[in-house]
Amino acid sequence: MALTFKSRIALHYMLATAALVAAAYLVVFVVVCHQVYTYLDANLRYEVAKHLGEIAITGSKIRFSDRGEWEEREHQRPRAPG
């Protein structure tokens, strides 16, 4: 089936537009994904460093620096989601 000149130009224009939109979406997706993972990693590393400073491992036992904090009610049962 032969396309007219006008139809070929429209087809090429549509394919080029689709490729540009897909490329722009991919760039935005990669940048946002990288930023989100960097932010989450930084927050998790902060929390790990903070909590590692609160415990001491001696042999096979774990000792808490502030035992009273860990005996509070909020640490005795799991929280409900949400």
Buried (B, 14 or more C-beta within 10 A) or exposed (E): EEEEEEEEEEEEEEEEEEEEEEEEEEEEEEEEEEEEEEEEEEEEEEEEEEEEEEEEEEEEEEEEEEEEEEEEEEEEEEEEEE
